[in-house]
Amino acid sequence: MTIHGIWSYAPGSGHVEGQDLTGYAVVTTDGALGHVEREAGPQGMRHLVVDTGVWVFGRSAVVPVGVVKGVDHAAREVSLACTGDEVKEAPRFRTDSETSDPAYLAAVGDHYGRPAPRGMSSPCGRGSPRPQGRPRPRRR
C-alpha cells in the first residue's frame, strides 16, 4: 500500500460511503480501543478521531481510514488492522485543529505507513519503502 492509500478505506472493508460511524466501537487486533468520535477528510486525508476513554489517560487518537480492516454495521463496530500499542505510539493528538493540519496528518500517515525494522512486520500490516535519501520527519 502506498502512503496515499492509508487515507482511503480498503475495498471489502464494509465501509458504506455516507454512513456515519460516530459512536461505533473501535477494536484493534488485541482488544477494545474506544469509540469513533468523528470522521474527517481534509485535503483527501480521511481519518477517524477515536475517543480512547481511560485507555490512554483519556486522550483521543487519529487513525487513517486505510487502517480500518472491517466495519460491522449490525454490531456498530470498526475493526483496525493494528494493535492498541501501535495506535498509542502514533503522533499524539492534542487539539481539534490538528485534524486539518497537513503536517500533523502527514506524520500520522507516516507512522501507520512506515516500513518496519528488518525482521518485523510493519505497523498495521501496511507500508511501502521510503525513497532513498529522504529522511523521516522528526517528531516533536
Residue pairs with C-beta under 8 A, 6 or more apart in sequence:
1 66
1 113
1 126
1 127
1 128
2 113
2 128
3 109
3 110
3 113
3 128
5 66
5 113
5 126
6 64
6 66
6 67
6 109
6 112
6 113
6 126
7 41
7 44
7 45
7 46
7 47
7 64
7 65
7 66
7 109
8 46
8 65
8 66
9 15
9 46
9 65
9 66
9 68
10 66
10 68
10 69
13 68
13 69
13 70
13 71
14 70
14 71
14 72
14 73
15 65
15 68
15 71
16 71
16 73
19 71
19 73
20 39
21 36
21 39
21 48
21 71
21 78
22 36
22 37
22 38
22 39
23 35
23 36
23 76
24 35
24 36
24 71
24 76
24 77
24 78
25 32
25 34
25 35
25 75
25 76
25 77
25 78
26 32
26 33
26 34
26 35
26 36
26 48
26 50
26 63
26 77
26 78
26 80
27 33
27 77
27 78
27 79
27 80
28 79
28 80
28 82
28 83
28 84
28 86
28 87
29 80
29 81
29 82
29 83
30 83
30 84
30 85
31 84
32 55
33 50
33 52
33 55
33 61
33 80
33 84
33 87
34 50
34 51
34 52
34 53
34 55
34 60
34 61
35 50
35 51
35 53
36 48
36 49
36 50
36 51
36 78
37 48
37 49
37 50
37 51
37 60
38 48
38 49
39 46
39 47
39 48
39 49
39 65
40 46
40 47
40 49
40 99
40 100
41 47
42 99
42 100
42 102
42 105
43 102
43 105
45 64
45 102
45 105
45 109
46 64
46 65
47 62
47 63
47 64
47 65
47 99
47 105
47 108
48 62
48 63
48 65
48 68
48 78
49 60
49 61
49 62
49 93
49 99
50 60
50 61
50 62
50 63
50 87
51 60
52 58
52 59
52 60
52 61
52 87
55 84
56 88
59 92
59 93
60 93
61 87
61 88
61 90
61 93
62 90
62 91
62 93
62 98
62 99
62 104
62 105
62 108
63 80
63 87
63 90
63 112
64 108
64 109
64 112
64 113
66 112
66 113
66 126
67 80
67 81
67 82
67 112
67 124
67 126
68 78
68 79
68 80
68 81
69 79
69 80
69 81
70 78
70 79
71 77
71 78
71 79
72 78
72 79
80 87
80 124
81 124
81 125
81 126
82 112
82 123
82 124
82 125
86 112
86 123
86 124
89 111
89 123
90 108
90 111
90 112
91 104
91 107
91 108
91 111
91 139
93 99
98 104
98 105
99 105
106 137
107 137
107 139
110 136
110 137
111 123
112 123
112 124
112 126
113 122
113 126
113 127
113 128
114 122
114 123
114 127
114 130
114 136
115 122
115 127
115 128
115 129
115 130
116 122
116 123
116 127
130 136
